[in-house]
């Protein structure tokens, strides 16, 4: 019978659910969540900027 170390198992990706109970998370885990959410905000803002630029280019192209 093989014995498995926890270190050999793939680590679960940290995810955050809006409204999730935070009482069981440590300060380090909360900091990691903040970083995760800040990165996601940056990604969303970059996508919005790209879509605004595409829309502006399309408006300019089809404007007569």
Secondary structure, DSSP 8 states (H G I E B T S, - for coil): -----GGGS--------TT---TT--HHHHHHHHHHHHHHHHHHHHHHHHHHHHHHHHHHHH--
